[in-house]
Amino acid sequence: MSLIDELKSSRWPSVFRITPIAVEPPADVRSPNKVARRSWLTLLFIGLASMVAQGFGRFTFPVLLTAIDRELLGSYTLAGFLSNVPLLAYLVGTGFTSLLSTRSDPTDLMKIGVTLSVLGLGSMSVSPNAWTLALALFLAGFGAALVWVPAPGIAASMVGPTQGGLAIGLVGSGIGTGVMIAGPLTSAVRTATGNDSAWRSVYGLQALFGIVVLVGLFLILRRGDNAKASDKVPISILTTVPNWRSITLAFAVFGVTYSLFFYFLPAQLVASGWSGGTARLMFAVMGLASIFGGVIFGRISDRISRRSTMRLGFMMMATAPLLTLVDNGPTVVIGVFAFGLCIAGVPTTISAMLADVLDGRSFVTAFGTITFAFGVAQLFGPPFAGWVGETTGSFQIPFIVASVVALFGVLLTLRMKMPLSEKNPS
């Protein structure tokens, strides 16, 4: 037995030396509460980064669309194409993020992304014409990709697979917070300035807040354990994920559905006789719902099933746009709130599917690949919806099309095979 004990004592240290956790300073091991507090603080700043890059940089535009159209554009068709600028930038950005992630640490990409988003927001606030505004929107959209593509993987890696969906939902709630704040912030700025068409000041305030978040990220967000890794992650890493084809197509379906509905909800409500202030309030309600959507869907998918949770999300997305077309206020609110839940809930569930089998740079590369498909799908929605809205004076047809497309997402979840991890849940 003494020989066995001696062999054990000689082998165990080498095992622990290759485990990243074992090389952490002993002080952290003695203070688990300190480690937990830092993890929560890190998740908070990742969520705030998502709010600046996505909620502000990409999703404030629909709230300010009417004022921007009145001052710079003069055409809903042009507005539809301008809505595509951040989408196109996001698409290009996801491609770059996937390529950069094969060699770069995800936390570095996130910091660069927030920097670009802040520059974009600041440029929007001083844009003298549609062309410079388009350039600023492109900058913000590109930065948003560098922030959000790595964000779910960083969050999931901090808590482990049993709470990965919850962590992804928490950081994703920052996007919904940004969407929710956009409407009230716009109303407050217009009240304070006495200008009912003010929009530049809104972007300016968002840029200032983004600077604060950027400073916090540099102080809080540390590079991951893979910061010194030299192995290149292949783009084909996505093909190792179960149901990867269906997951990719489902994300594309989500992109078409939400781009047809999300960007023109305020305009449709105004066209239906709602006041501009009430329409902005409904947009804020959708943002409020998305704050909880990621957390709720993420937790449900952790406890029950990723596939079933995704199916529920697509069923809600198929129903919600139709509810907003009903001439009944409470019904419209229900539809808006339900869609808001899905805006964050469905991507959270899809991200969790990848995080279940991938981590670190592998997740970023794979998520960037499917986000590329998501971005391509989004390009078709705004121009089509804008053209229909200008031609008919209503966005009813795009909303109906969004519902039909979402039903296809339901069918995709029915075709997915159940992974072993879901057959034997822990």
N, C-alpha and C positions, 0 to 999 in steps of 0.2 A: 504493500500500500504506500509505503514511503516513496517508492520510485514513481508511482502514479501521481502522488501529490507533487513531487518535484517536477514532473512533466507538465502538470497543470499550471504550476506557478511560472514555468518558463514560457508557456504559450499564451496565457490570457493577456499579458500586457501587450503583445503584438496585435491582438484582436482589437483591443481598445484604442490603440494608437491610430488605427485607420477609421475609427468612428468619429465624425466631426464633433459630436456632443462631448466626447471624453476629453477633448483638448481645450474645452472652455475653462476659464479660470475657476479655481475652487470656490471663490467668493460667490459666484452665481449659483453654484450647486447648494451652498449653504443658505441662499436667500431665494427660494422659489417664488415667493410673492413678488420680489423685485423683478424677476424675469417675466412674470405674468403681467405686471403693470407695464413694463416696457413693450411687451407684445401688443397689449391693447392700445397703447399710445401709438405704436407703429401702424396698426390697423386703422386707427383714427386718421392719421395723416395720409395714408393711402386712399382712404375714402374721400378726404378733402381734395387730394390731387385729382381724383376722378371727377369730383364736383366741378373743379375749375376747368379741367380739360374737356369734359363731356357736357355737363350740365350748363356751363357758361359758354365755353368755346364753340360748341356745336348746337346746343338745343335752346339757346336764348333767341336765336334768329326768328323762329315762328312767332314769338311773343311780340317782337319788334317789327314784324314783316309789314304790317299796315303802314306804320310811320315811315319805314325805310322806302316802301313802294311809293309813298306820296312825295317824298323828297328827292329820291335818286332814280327810281326805276320807272314807274308809270305803267307797268304791265305785269299781270299775274303770270303770264307765260315766262317773261324774263325773270320774275321772282322764282318760278319753278326751276329754271336752269341755274339761277344763283344758289338755290338751295342745294343743288348738286355739287357745288364747289367744295364744301367741306366733306361731302360724301366721297367725292373723287380723291380729295387729299387724304382722307382716312383710308381709302383703298390703297393708294400708293404707299401710305405710311405703314400699313400692315405688311406689305411686301418687304419694305425696308427693315421693319422690325423682325420679321422672320429670318431674314438674312443676317442681320446684326446679332440676333440672339444666338446664332451658332458659335459666336466667339466672344460676345460681350455679356456682362452681368446684367440681369433684368433690372436691378435697382438703378444702374447707371442710365439705362434707357428711359426709365420713368422720370428721372430728374431732368434729362434733356427734353423730354416731352412736355413737362410743365413749363420749362423755360420758353419753349416755342409757343405754347398756348398763351402765356402771359404776353409775349410779344404780339401775337395775333390779336388778342383782346385790346391791347393798347392801340394798335394800328386801326382797328375798327372804329375806335372812338374819335379818330381824327381823319377818317377817310373822306376825301373831297368829292369822290365820284364812284360810280359803280365798279370801275375797273380796279381801283385801289381797295375797295371793299372786298372784291372777289379775291384779291391777293391776300388780304388779311384773313379772310375765311379759310383760304387754303392753308395758311400757316397754322391757324388754330386747329384745323382738321387733321393736319399731319402730326402735330403735337399730341392730339388726343389719341391717336393710334399708338404712339410710343408710350403713353401712360397706361391705357386700358388693356392692351394685349398682354403685358407682363403682370398686371395687377392681380388677376384671379390666382395665378400660379404662386405668386409671392404670398398671398393671403392663406391659401390652402396649405402651403408648406409650413406655415407657422403653427398650425393646430393639428395636423394629421388628417387621415381620410375619414374618420368617424364624425368630424365636425367641419369637413372641407366645404360642404354646401353652405353652412351657416356663415363661415368666414368670408366666402365669396359674396354672399348676400349682403353682409355688413359693409364691405368696401364698395359694393355696387350701389348701396343706398345713398352714397354720396352723389351719384348721378341724379337720382330722384330728388334729392335735396336741392340741387342746383336748378332743376326744372321747376320745383315748387317755389323757390325764392324768386325766380325770374319775373313772374307776374306781379306779386306785391312790391318787389323792388322797383319795377317800372312805374307802377302807380304812385309809389312814394316819391320817386324822383320827379315825376310830372307835377305832383302836388307842390313839392318844394320849389320847383323852378317856375311854376305857373305856365308851363308849356305842355299842352296835351299831346304833342307829337315828339317829345324829347326821347331820344334813343342813344345818342352818343355818350351822354353822362352815365347811362346804365353800363355800357361796356367799359367806361373808364373806371368806375367803382369796382367792377369785377376784376379788372386788371390789377388794381391795388391790392385786393384781397389775395389774388394769385401770387403776388410777390411775397406776402406773409407766409403762405403755404409753402412756397418754394424754399424759403429760409428754414422753415420747420423740417422739411424733408432732408435737407443737407445736415441738419443737426441730429435727426432721429433715425432715418433709414440707413442701415448699414448694408454693405455689400454682403452677398450670400456666400455660403461655403464653396460655391463653384466659381468664385471670383478668379482663382488662379488656374482653373481647369484649362487644359489645352486641347482636349478632344473636341472635334467638330461634330455638332449634332446634324444629322442628315435631314433634309427637308422631308424625306419619305417617312419620318418618324410617326407621322399621323396614321399611316397604314397599319401600325401595330395596335391601334385602339379598336376594340370591338365595335362593330356597327359604324365604322368611320364614314362610310359612304352616306348612310342614312342621316348621320349626325350633320355632315357637311350640307346635305341638301335641305335638312330641316332648318339650319341656320340661314340658308338662302331664302327659304319660304318665310321665315320670320322677318328678314330684311324687306322683302316686298310688301308684306302685310303692314308692318309698322310705318314704312315710308309713305304708303298711300294714305294713312290715317293721321299720323302724328303731326306732320308739318302743316296740315291745313285744317286741323280741328278748330282753332279760333276763327279762321276765315269762314268755315262752314256754319258755325254758330251765329256769327254776325249776319251771314246770308239768310239764316233762318229767322232773323228778327231779334236776336239777343244783342244786348249792348256790348260795346267793346270791353268795358270793365268787367262785366259778368263773364264774357268769353275768356278773358285773362284769368279770372278766378277759376273757371273750369280747367284751364291748363294747369293752374297751380294744384288743383285737386288731383289731376292725373300724376303730377310730380309727387304729391304726398303719397299717393297709393304706391308708386314705384319705390319709395323709400322702404316700405314694408314688404313689397312684393319679393324682392331678392331674399330677404331674411326668411319670410314665410315659405316660399318655394324651396329655398335651400334647406331649411330644417325638415320640411316634409320629405324631400328627396333623400336626406340623410336617414330618416327613420323608415320610410316605406320603399320607394323605388324611383330611380331617375326617370325611367320610361313612363311610368304612370303619371308622374308629376308633369313631365313635358306634355303628355297627352291632355291633361287637364288645362294646361296653359293655352294650347292651341284651340281647344274647344271654347274657352273664354274669349280668345281673340276673334273667333269666328262669330261670336254672338254680340260682343260689345259694340262694333261699329253700327250694327243694325239698330241697337237700342238708342244710339245717339241721334238717329234720324226720326225717332218717334216724337210727335208733338206733345210731349209731356215732360215737364222739368225734372221730377224725381227719377224718371226712367233714364233720362239723359245722364244724370249724375251717376246712376248705377253703372251705365255703360262706360262712362269716362273713367270711373274708379276701377272697374274691372280691367279695362285695357291698361291702365297704369300699373296694376299689379303684374300684368304679363310682360310689360316692357322690361322690367328687371327680373321677373321670375323665370322666364324662358331662357334668356342667356345665362342666368346663374346655373340652371339645371344642366345646360349644355356644357358650360365650363366645368362643372363638377364631374361630368362624365369623363372628361379628359384628365382632370386632376386625380381621378381614381387610379389611373394607370401610368401617369406621367408626372414628373416633377422637374423643378428647376428650368434650365434652358430648353429641355425637351418639351415642356408644356408651352413655353412661349412660342417655340417654332411651330408646334402643331396648332395652337390656338390662332396664331397669325395666319396660318394657311386657311383654316375654315372661316376666319374673319374676312379674308380676301374674297371668298365666295359670297359672304354676307354683304360686303361692300359693293360688289358687282350687282347683286340683286337690287340693292337700294337705288341704284342709278336710274332704274326704270320708273320708279314711283312718282317723284316730284314733278318731272316734266309732263307726264301723262295727266296727273291730277291737276296741275296748273293749267294745262290746255283745256281740259274738260271744264274746270271752274270758270275760266274766262269765256268759254263758248256757251255754256248753259247757265252760268250764274249760280251754280250749286256744285257741291262736291259729293252728291249722293252716289253717283255712279262709281267713283273711286272707292268710296266706303264699302259699297256692295262687293266690288271686286276684291277688296281686302278680306272680306269675310269668306269669300269663295276660296281664295288662296290659302287662308288659314286652315280650311277643312282638309286640304292636301297635307298639311303638317300633321293632322290627326292620323291620316292614313299611314304616314311614314312611321309614326310611333308604333302602330300596329304591326308593321313589318320587322321591327327591330327584334333581334334575338336577345333573350335575357342572359346577361353575364352571370358567371358563377357567383360573384359577390352578392348579387341580388337574390339568387336562389337560396343562399344561406346567409341571410343578414345577421350581423353581429348584434 
